[in-house]
């Protein structure tokens, strides 16, 4: 007798379940995607103990008759494709025909369904075996309950995480599906508490508000573009709204939520110099194109895909997102409180865990520092701008005349702020209303327009680091290092991009660099790329190189340090992207050349700095994405001092 045997169906289903059913959220994904493919407009998911005890998915889709209900749990049973040709034009989320068979093999399943034309049927399965089937009265649609997941594969249970972690995966999945299909009403309930509820009216901003909060939804900027093969559109957050993880970037290709490193990288690159390092935006991106350009048959989880004409698509996405950011950047406000929204306490806790608030400036402390600094006059050391002088005395610059008074009584006739709590108390408990979206629309539109550089009057300087300026709508703090860093960055970015022989300076004493044999090989392979950023290496033998000249615009005194760092970047990545290397070179040079903190300036120097900043392409963030200036509105300051209520 031979050693090779054909596995029975139930054993092969268990093996397949290891690929398809990784955790409770995997079951939720497969069942909800089936409901979407069935044309549902309402999908409800009920979890008990994060799905380990029970997962119930109810929809109002097309449903099934008795014959289909029984065949559906067979392996490779699917209504999505029938020929090889269909495999290359997939328009549905499911197509493999493995999900239900795999789920049933490791759980106890109860299916109730009806196509609306025949009486309904209830089918019960245990470990993949049909236990019973009975007629039942049921409306059009499907209700499927998966209980005791992994009851017959205890080894799999050992590798599951805590209930909170497993629940988090399901919440994340449902959030993505809600964003991908805003025209479907989704509801997620855990142990009786509603965690997510959308109205299915097709408004993406309403879904964003339900997931990330109203204030963040208002700061999402729409973008769209298209090429001959692809249509790209979505929403991208303003640079002031960032997260510590790339997990808030959601990608949808022809309705399918996918993970794609290069597309994600294109989005992150679009925010280059607009957000701080290791901070990432909230983005929802929809890509539509001919299904023939997309290969979704890559992995059983169907999260990885391959795209044709990828090299055309990536720059299209990056440019669309970057253009939307450019048109909407503005001076960030200091500590703007969010409107409270009435949501169930369990959902509020999930939001707090999934969208941690970013650090906010403590306005009271800054105002106190301003008060403490008003009578201080400090000496200015010699610097690159001019000779020594004194910084501006804040009090002398702003003190009132003898006939003037800075204090004005609060008038009872002045308009008072609307009681937001009273207004919001009229909204529904579980969703953001259409009315609130419409009321905030005008504010959202005004925020999305690019703000012109404010016409500022310089008041003085704090700690030799921050310039204080004012205008009729409040006052501004400008980080002098970040401001000049932005100016220098745009200067060096242009210079690095147009390196030429006429701007080289010969060195009296050449610089010599020694490296290991493998490092020297990498440098020889990338020697042309280094020349593109102004580093001219000559082979000096024995894994050594010599630099005999460098561009005249290299920051004086930092030439060797810059050359060494650029070489280190090439060695670190082992291959060179000239565009990225130029960016890194420009950022590094701008940082070296810019004025530092504790560096006191005269008023003329501050005026000159702001004049140069006004000409910058993006005067509101430094090359590292940090804010250059922060605005403190007159109203907020007066509110802190209880001058208005």
Secondary structure, 3 states (H helix, E strand, C coil): CCCCCCCCHHHHHHHHHHHHCCCHHHHHHHHHHHHHHCCCCEEEEEEEHHHCCEEEEEECCCCCCHHHHHHCCCCCCCCCCCCHHHHCCCCCCCCCCCHHHHHHHCCEEEEEEECCCCCEEEEEEECCEEEEEEEECCCCEEEEEEECCCCCCHHHHHCCCCHHHHHHHHHHHHHHHHHHCCCCEEEEEECCEEEEECCCCCCHHHHHHHHHCHHHHHCEEEEEEECCCEEEEEEEECCCCEECCHHHEEEEECCEEECCHHHHHHHHHHCCCCCCCCCEECEEEEEEECHHHEECCCCCCCCCCEECCHHHHHHHHHHHHHHHHHCCCCCEECCCCCCCCCCCHHHHHHHHHHCCCCCCCCHHHHHHHHHHHCCCCCECCCCCCCCCCECCCHHHHHCCCCCCCCCCCCCCCCCCCCCHHHHHCCCCCCCCCHHHHHHHHHHHHHHHCCCCCCCCEEEEEECCCEEEEEECCEEEEEEHHHHHHHHHHHHHHHHHHCCCHHHEEEEEEEEEEECCHHHHHHHHHCHHHHHCCCECCEEEECCEEEEEEEECCCCCCCHHHHHHHHHHHHHHHCCCCHHHHHHHHHHHHHHHHCCCCCCCCCHHHHHHHHHHHHCCCCCCECCCCCECEEEEEHHHHHHHCCCCC
